[in-house]
Amino acid sequence: MDTLLKLEAEERTKEILKKNLEELRKRIASACARSGHQPSSIKLVVATKTVEPPVIRILRQLGISEIGENKVQDAQRKHEALKDLPLHWHMFGHLQRNKVKKALQLFELIHSLDSLPLAQEIDRVSLSLGKRTAVLVEANVSKEPQKYGLKEEDLLPFLEKLSPMKGLQVLGLMTMTPIME
C-alpha cells in the first residue's frame, strides 16, 4: 500500500512540475519574442535549494539537466544520490574560500564570484586540479545592501585583475534586480 501511495504522489508531483515547466517555457518564449532572441538560445537552470533528489529525478525526466544549488554541502549530498544522471551543476550561492576545492569538484559553473581573494583561491585550486573553472562575476547593480556582489564602478577594475588568472574562465556577469513593474 505504501508503494502505491508513493507512486501516486510521484505522479502528482510530475504533473505539477510538467505544468509549471510548460508555463515557464511559454513565458521564456514570450520574453524572447519581445527582445528578439531565440528561445533555443536560453539555458534554463533550475534552482533546487529545497528540493530532494527524487524530485530532481523527475525534473530530469522532464528534460531539465541544469541544476543550481546554493550550498556546497547540499549539492554534495544530492550529487552523490544522482550521480547516475547526466546533470550539469551550477553554484548559485555565496562561496566561501574554504569550500572552493569541494565546489570545483561538483560544479561546472560558479555564478557567484564576488571578491579577489575568492578569485585567487579558485584560480589556485583550479590550476592544482589541472582545470579551468567557468565563473560568472556577481554584480550588485541594484545596490541592495543585503545582496552580495561588486558595485558597478568596481566591475572593470576587478575584471582586469582576473585577466591574468589562467585557472579562471570568466563567462559574464550574474546579477539580480528587484521585481519591478
Buried (B, 14 or more C-beta within 10 A) or exposed (E): EEEEEEEEEBEEBBEEBBEEBEEEBEEBBEEBEEEEEEBEEEEEBBEBEEBEBEBBBBBBEBEBBBBBBBBBEBBBBBBEBBEEBEBBBBBBBBBEBEBBBBBBEBBBBBBBBBBBEBBBBBBBBBBEEEEBBBBBBBBBBEEEEEBBBBEEEEBEEBEEEBEEBEBBBBEEBBBBEEEEE
